[in-house]
Amino acid sequence: MILIKPIIFKKGGKKRCGKGFSREELKKVRLSLREAVKLSIPIDSRRKTIHDENVNTIKRFLKSKKKASKPKKRRKSKS
């Protein structure tokens, strides 16, 4: 299982790991709350900010999920 954490900016410009992604960041990726919960993406309902780094993190996570879930093509046997 892959853990995905958002980046939060503290006062003074320092970065830290956050509790979850904001709803606005999920909207920007066109992902509903229900879909995010199914994909085990953490959500923080208190946050309202949008950080481009977090949006890119969600996009990369979704791409890796798609690659992992694609079924491999089967070759037809010659008979």
C-alpha positions in Angstrom: 0.0 0.0 0.0 1.3 3.4 -1.0 1.0 6.2 1.6 0.3 9.6 0.1 0.8 12.7 2.2 0.2 16.4 1.3 2.7 19.2 1.9 1.6 22.0 4.2 3.4 25.4 4.5 3.8 26.7 8.0 4.3 30.3 9.0 7.7 31.4 7.9 7.6 29.3 4.7 8.6 26.0 6.3 7.1 22.8 4.9 5.7 19.9 6.8 3.5 16.8 6.1 -0.2 17.4 6.5 -3.2 15.4 7.7 -4.9 15.2 4.3 -5.6 16.9 1.0 -8.1 19.8 0.7 -11.4 19.5 -1.1 -10.3 22.2 -3.5 -7.2 20.2 -4.5 -9.4 17.2 -5.2 -11.7 19.3 -7.3 -8.8 20.6 -9.3 -7.9 16.9 -10.2 -11.6 16.2 -10.9 -11.9 13.7 -8.1 -14.9 13.4 -5.8 -14.8 12.8 -2.1 -16.3 9.4 -2.5 -13.7 8.4 -5.1 -10.9 9.7 -2.9 -12.0 7.6 0.0 -12.2 4.5 -2.2 -8.6 5.1 -3.3 -7.5 5.7 0.3 -6.5 9.3 -0.3 -6.5 11.2 3.0 -8.8 14.2 3.2 -8.6 17.2 5.5 -12.0 19.0 5.6 -10.5 22.0 7.5 -8.1 23.0 4.8 -9.2 25.3 2.0 -5.9 26.1 0.3 -4.7 24.8 -3.0 -1.0 24.0 -3.5 0.1 23.0 -6.9 2.6 20.5 -5.4 -0.2 18.6 -3.8 -2.3 18.6 -7.0 0.7 17.1 -8.9 1.1 14.5 -6.1 -2.5 13.4 -6.5 -2.1 13.2 -10.3 1.1 11.1 -10.1 -0.7 8.8 -7.5 -3.6 8.3 -9.9 -1.3 7.5 -12.8 0.5 4.9 -10.8 -2.9 3.3 -9.7 -4.0 3.2 -13.4 -0.8 1.5 -14.5 -1.1 -1.1 -11.6 -4.7 -1.9 -12.3 -4.5 -2.4 -16.1 -4.8 -6.0 -17.1 -2.0 -7.5 -19.1 -2.8 -8.5 -22.7 -3.1 -12.2 -23.3 -1.6 -13.8 -26.4 -3.9 -16.1 -28.3 -2.6 -19.6 -28.7 -2.1 -20.9 -32.2 -4.3 -23.9 -32.6 
